Amino acid sequence: MSFFWFSNLVRMHLSWPVLTYAATWIILLTLTVAVASMSPQVAFVSAITPSSSFSQKCSSAVIVAASACVVRAVGLWEHDQTSSNAN
């Protein structure tokens, strides 16, 4: 009985323009999330290709040291350290 009431409510209040508007926003937001999540991966793959200037041999280990400092500054291991200290 409650499903019949709900279907009447939906049929009465939701029309095609509202559904089209909602579907448009869902598609737009989905594409935005997809582009935002894939762009770092594309940048990484393009940086490690053999033709990239980032993948050429350097005379010192500055790139490795700088990337280690960035990873430490971002705090990627903070969660692991705080959970092990709590025990």
C-alpha positions as a Markdown table, in Angstrom:
| # | Residue | x | y | z |
|---|---|---|---|---|
| 1 | Met | 0.0 | 0.0 | 0.0 |
| 2 | Ser | 2.8 | 2.5 | 0.8 |
| 3 | Phe | 4.5 | 1.7 | -2.5 |
| 4 | Phe | 1.4 | 2.8 | -4.4 |
| 5 | Trp | 1.3 | 6.1 | -2.4 |
| 6 | Phe | 5.0 | 6.6 | -3.2 |
| 7 | Ser | 4.7 | 5.9 | -6.9 |
| 8 | Asn | 1.8 | 8.4 | -7.1 |
| 9 | Leu | 3.9 | 11.0 | -5.3 |
| 10 | Val | 6.8 | 10.5 | -7.7 |
| 11 | Arg | 4.6 | 10.5 | -10.7 |
| 12 | Met | 3.0 | 13.7 | -9.6 |
| 13 | His | 6.1 | 15.7 | -8.6 |
| 14 | Leu | 8.8 | 14.4 | -10.9 |
| 15 | Ser | 8.5 | 15.3 | -14.5 |
| 16 | Trp | 10.8 | 14.9 | -17.5 |
| 17 | Pro | 12.5 | 18.3 | -17.2 |
| 18 | Val | 13.5 | 17.6 | -13.6 |
| 19 | Leu | 14.8 | 14.1 | -14.5 |
| 20 | Thr | 16.7 | 15.6 | -17.5 |
| 21 | Tyr | 18.2 | 18.3 | -15.2 |
| 22 | Ala | 19.2 | 15.7 | -12.6 |
| 23 | Ala | 20.7 | 13.4 | -15.2 |
| 24 | Thr | 22.7 | 16.2 | -16.7 |
| 25 | Trp | 24.2 | 17.1 | -13.4 |
| 26 | Ile | 25.0 | 13.5 | -12.6 |
| 27 | Ile | 26.8 | 13.1 | -15.9 |
| 28 | Leu | 28.7 | 16.4 | -15.5 |
| 29 | Leu | 29.8 | 15.5 | -11.9 |
| 30 | Thr | 30.8 | 12.0 | -13.0 |
| 31 | Leu | 32.9 | 13.3 | -15.8 |
| 32 | Thr | 34.5 | 15.9 | -13.5 |
| 33 | Val | 35.5 | 13.2 | -11.0 |
| 34 | Ala | 36.8 | 11.0 | -13.7 |
| 35 | Val | 39.1 | 13.7 | -15.1 |
| 36 | Ala | 40.2 | 14.7 | -11.7 |
| 37 | Ser | 41.2 | 11.2 | -10.7 |
| 38 | Met | 42.8 | 10.3 | -14.0 |
| 39 | Ser | 45.0 | 13.4 | -14.5 |
| 40 | Pro | 47.7 | 12.5 | -11.9 |
| 41 | Gln | 48.0 | 9.1 | -13.5 |
| 42 | Val | 48.4 | 10.5 | -17.0 |
| 43 | Ala | 50.9 | 13.0 | -15.7 |
| 44 | Phe | 52.9 | 10.2 | -14.0 |
| 45 | Val | 52.9 | 8.0 | -17.1 |
| 46 | Ser | 53.9 | 10.9 | -19.4 |
| 47 | Ala | 56.8 | 11.8 | -17.0 |
| 48 | Ile | 58.3 | 8.3 | -16.9 |
| 49 | Thr | 58.3 | 7.7 | -20.7 |
| 50 | Pro | 61.8 | 7.4 | -22.1 |
| 51 | Ser | 61.4 | 10.5 | -24.2 |
| 52 | Ser | 60.6 | 12.7 | -21.2 |
| 53 | Ser | 63.2 | 15.0 | -19.8 |
| 54 | Phe | 62.3 | 13.8 | -16.3 |
| 55 | Ser | 63.4 | 10.2 | -17.1 |
| 56 | Gln | 66.9 | 11.2 | -18.4 |
| 57 | Lys | 69.9 | 10.3 | -16.3 |
| 58 | Cys | 71.0 | 13.1 | -14.0 |
| 59 | Ser | 74.5 | 13.6 | -12.6 |
| 60 | Ser | 73.3 | 13.6 | -8.9 |
| 61 | Ala | 70.4 | 12.1 | -6.9 |
| 62 | Val | 68.6 | 15.4 | -6.5 |
| 63 | Ile | 65.3 | 14.1 | -8.0 |
| 64 | Val | 65.2 | 11.2 | -5.6 |
| 65 | Ala | 66.0 | 13.4 | -2.6 |
| 66 | Ala | 63.4 | 16.0 | -3.5 |
| 67 | Ser | 60.7 | 13.4 | -4.1 |
| 68 | Ala | 61.5 | 11.8 | -0.7 |
| 69 | Cys | 61.2 | 15.2 | 1.0 |
| 70 | Val | 57.8 | 15.9 | -0.8 |
| 71 | Val | 56.4 | 12.5 | 0.3 |
| 72 | Arg | 57.5 | 13.1 | 3.9 |
| 73 | Ala | 56.1 | 16.7 | 3.9 |
| 74 | Val | 52.7 | 15.4 | 2.6 |
| 75 | Gly | 52.6 | 13.0 | 5.4 |
| 76 | Leu | 51.7 | 9.8 | 3.6 |
| 77 | Trp | 53.0 | 7.7 | 6.5 |
| 78 | Glu | 51.4 | 9.8 | 9.3 |
| 79 | His | 48.4 | 7.5 | 9.7 |
| 80 | Asp | 50.7 | 4.4 | 10.1 |
| 81 | Gln | 52.9 | 6.1 | 12.6 |
| 82 | Thr | 50.1 | 7.4 | 14.8 |
| 83 | Ser | 48.3 | 4.1 | 14.9 |
| 84 | Ser | 51.5 | 2.2 | 15.9 |
| 85 | Asn | 52.3 | 4.8 | 18.6 |
| 86 | Ala | 48.8 | 4.5 | 20.1 |
| 87 | Asn | 49.3 | 0.8 | 20.9 |
